[in-house]
Amino acid sequence: MTSLVIFALISVFATGNAFFFGDPDWNNLRVTWSYNPLGKNAFNAMPRTVAEATAQGFVKESECGGKIINNNAGIQGNRYVKGRDYALVLLYDRKGYIAGIQIGVPKNGSAGFPPVNQINHPFVPIANMYFVTAYFTNPATICSTGRTAAKYAEEGTGDSLYIQNGTDAVANSIKIPMVETDVTRTTKWTKGHCFVTMGVHYWYNVRADMSCDDFFPVFLLYNNGKLNAFGWAMGTAMSSPRMEHPDSSVIQSFINPVPQCLIRKEHLSTMHIYMTNVPLADTC
């Protein structure tokens, strides 16, 4: 039995399970797309409580809303990292429930990344790295009240998606539309292409002749008209096993129009992030 058949059966079971038992729409948190769905790092499920994170070897990096090495980064959530791999940082609220996710890139002026005009928005400096942050619930409540057990059971991974685009998570975060009709009508997000096992891609204000200094490193994914995944797209080499490395020949499968500066880039590192249990059921 092929891996795709196995995952198709899992998809059918999961869909039926959600129907009979009332799972929340965002019923999991998985990262890293792969051609091989049974690969070691493919579609890995992430711990959604602090207890699960600790059991899996994640270590607390900083306190909720606190200072990080004398740098008040304006990040909301208790930050947890495994094996010092800062390509994947999980954020939890004060009650211990999943609240967000980050990606970090080292400070390295010679690499020319991140672009200078994107430092502090969305790349927020923390110690010797820059981080891009997404939240699965209102950032204003993560460190003040958090979610109750009942709320977590009702909502699952979260009830909304915010992308931090400044040094103050509460004041500067962008709330992403939950339905596709709103993203096309009221924002500068540009519709890309459907890719089965991912969804319909949206990229922020892309143009064929744009500079990569203006390329926003986040994309959105909609399936059946609803937001259920998103991802990072970094114009630099990242060695983490969590990262994907699409070459220029496949970029046109995701973006429309394709910024020509991306075609010329030597490296592109991406990570797909799913808020659902069976990404292979994402058929757009």
Stockholm file with secondary structure:
# STOCKHOLM 1.0

chainA/1-284         MTSLVIFALISVFATGNAFFFGDPDWNNLRVTWSYNPLGKNAFNAMPRTVAEATAQGFVKESECGGKIINNNAGIQGNRYVKGRDYALVLLYDRKGYIAGIQIGVPKNGSAGFPPVNQINHPFVPIANMYFVTAYFTNPATICSTGRTAAKYAEEGTGDSLYIQNGTDAVANSIKIPMVETDVTRTTKWTKGHCFVTMGVHYWYNVRADMSCDDFFPVFLLYNNGKLNAFGWAMGTAMSSPRMEHPDSSVIQSFINPVPQCLIRKEHLSTMHIYMTNVPLADTC
#=GR chainA/1-284 SS CCHHHHHHHHHHHHHHHHHHHTCCSBCCCEECCCSSTTSTTTTEECCCBHHHHHHTTCEEEECTTCCBTTBCCCCCSEEEESTTCTTCEEEECTTSBEEEEEEEEECBGGGTBSCGGGBTTTBEEETTEEEEEEESSCHHHHTTTCCCHHHHHHHBTCSCCEEECSSCHHHHEEECCSBHHHHHHHSCEEEEEEETTTEEEEEESCCTTCCGGGCCSEEEEEETTEEEEEEEEESSCCCCTTCBCCCHHHHTTTCSSCCHHHHHCSCCEEEEEESSSCGGGCCC
#=GC SS_cons         CCHHHHHHHHHHHHHHHHHHHTCCSBCCCEECCCSSTTSTTTTEECCCBHHHHHHTTCEEEECTTCCBTTBCCCCCSEEEESTTCTTCEEEECTTSBEEEEEEEEECBGGGTBSCGGGBTTTBEEETTEEEEEEESSCHHHHTTTCCCHHHHHHHBTCSCCEEECSSCHHHHEEECCSBHHHHHHHSCEEEEEEETTTEEEEEESCCTTCCGGGCCSEEEEEETTEEEEEEEEESSCCCCTTCBCCCHHHHTTTCSSCCHHHHHCSCCEEEEEESSSCGGGCCC
//
